[in-house]
Amino acid sequence: MPTLLCYGSYGFVGDLIAREAIDRDVDLLLAGRDGDQLAEQVDELGCPGRRFDLEDSETVADALEDVDCVLNCAGPFSNTAEPLVEGCLESGTDYVDITGEIPVIESIYDRDEEAKDADVTLLPAAGFSTVPLDCLAAHLADRLPEATDLALGVDSFRPPSIGTVRTVIEGADTGGAIRRDGRLERVPTAWRTREIDFGRGTRPAVTMPMGDVSTAHYTTGIPNVEVYALMPEPARTALKLHRYLAPVLGLTPVQWTLKQLAGLVREGPAEWSRERGSAYIWGEARTGDDDERVVSRLRTPDAYVVTVNAAVETAERVLDGEADSAFQTPAGAFGADFVLELEGVEGFFDESTPDETSPINPLLR
Ligand SMILES: NC(=O)c1ccc[n+]([C@@H]2O[C@H](COP(=O)([O-])OP(=O)(O)OC[C@H]3O[C@@H](n4cnc5c(N)ncnc54)[C@H](OP(=O)(O)O)[C@@H]3O)[C@@H](O)[C@H]2O)c1
């Protein structure tokens, strides 16, 4: 049976993913750099473990020699994706991760040719960021093949896990990003505000540098992409303030202090909260002259629930050989309807008129 190695398996999301993979009878190897935490998890889950750090690419490649696919859950991925991808290319192992970090996705995209030569699939961003928005982007591109502009948005405001907080801090000095004419463009944080009806009435959302800015373009070929997140007023103001703080946030002592403070955040959303959570996803494709415009929506379970299901489902499909050997996006590999196969996801709810506040909005149930 093909083997999946889950790296960072004893982290908050890694542990949820490992449990889901075990429930699905995946042949799983738990892995990470800390022997104590790993040994504790190995005992509890009754699954084999493999301890190795990511300091040296030869060690990583050796550790992956008998592994068919890595599922990297160790974030911030700016520190872990590069050595694991390198090890995968050397050992001929497929690679999946749950990053939402644009620079990480871009750096993996740059290794497309190497992946083809090594007969390896590199599929980053198989979590909440980016599976639902990536699939919605593909669906919108199918509806309007001439589209030149894509706007995507997510309404899923919830407290993050400590790992997500650390990841946000790690990228705190880089500001926002959009894609224009096919190229990534840096913009200030919360650069543009837009009133969007995610399915529960119109509310203000701001541009955010989510991984979908990268993936939606690679999936659809649409040259202009903006990604929005619903943001209540205090958070919008804080994000705008961030524009002035960004240069300071990149300084090492400030980063260190923020990470210590992040350690005070509780581990992650509890089970009851994940079970009750939900997210509303919106997308719009337009032609440049604004002659044509289509809107579609999705409703999903909680972002952490989607991340766990999407990551394990993706890894299983990669193990089954369903994704070509190359850089891949989730919808590029498995099609727009991939997201509809995840438990609890509803959609696509298509709208073709400009009236986004239609009272018969299917999400208002
Ligand atoms: N795509 C999505 O929608 C989505 C959803 C949820 C979370 N995430 C991302 O997933 C990541 C993990 O989140 P989490 O809540 O599980 O965080 P967490 O509880 O802090 O776990 C992080 C894991 O990564 C390991 N790790 C971190 N840096 C490492 C390094 N340099 N070398 C080796 N191992 C390293 C940690 O091991 P040690 O204890 O040994 O440091 C730990 O096992 C975050 O980046 C978060 O943003 C993405």
The ligand as an ORCA input file, in Angstrom:
! r2SCAN-3c Opt
* xyz 0 1
  N      -4.413     26.394      4.193
  C      -5.205     26.629      5.202
  O      -6.345     27.005      5.029
  C      -4.702     26.426      6.601
  C      -5.610     26.126      7.634
  C      -5.105     25.942      8.916
  C      -3.740     26.075      9.157
  N      -2.906     26.385      8.114
  C      -1.465     26.552      8.330
  O      -0.939     25.326      8.815
  C       0.211     25.601      9.593
  C       0.161     24.781     10.874
  O      -0.842     25.284     11.718
  P      -1.025     24.670     13.173
  O      -2.157     25.376     13.775
  O      -1.052     23.190     13.080
  O       0.378     25.120     13.865
  P       1.150     24.449     15.082
  O       0.214     23.806     16.040
  O       2.087     25.505     15.574
  O       2.016     23.294     14.399
  C       3.098     23.591     13.568
  C       3.885     22.316     13.321
  O       4.948     22.652     12.415
  C       6.198     22.232     12.977
  N       7.242     23.162     12.536
  C       7.193     24.508     12.499
  N       8.330     25.012     12.019
  C       9.129     23.951     11.744
  C      10.441     23.810     11.212
  N      11.176     24.886     10.880
  N      10.959     22.568     11.035
  C      10.226     21.480     11.385
  N       8.975     21.548     11.890
  C       8.428     22.767     12.070
  C       5.981     22.273     14.472
  O       6.915     21.426     15.084
  P       7.743     21.894     16.400
  O       6.766     21.828     17.559
  O       8.827     20.892     16.480
  O       8.175     23.314     16.154
  C       4.534     21.734     14.560
  O       4.532     20.339     14.465
  C       0.252     27.117      9.800
  O       1.204     27.667      8.918
  C      -1.136     27.578      9.415
  O      -1.155     28.889      8.892
  C      -3.361     26.553      6.852
*
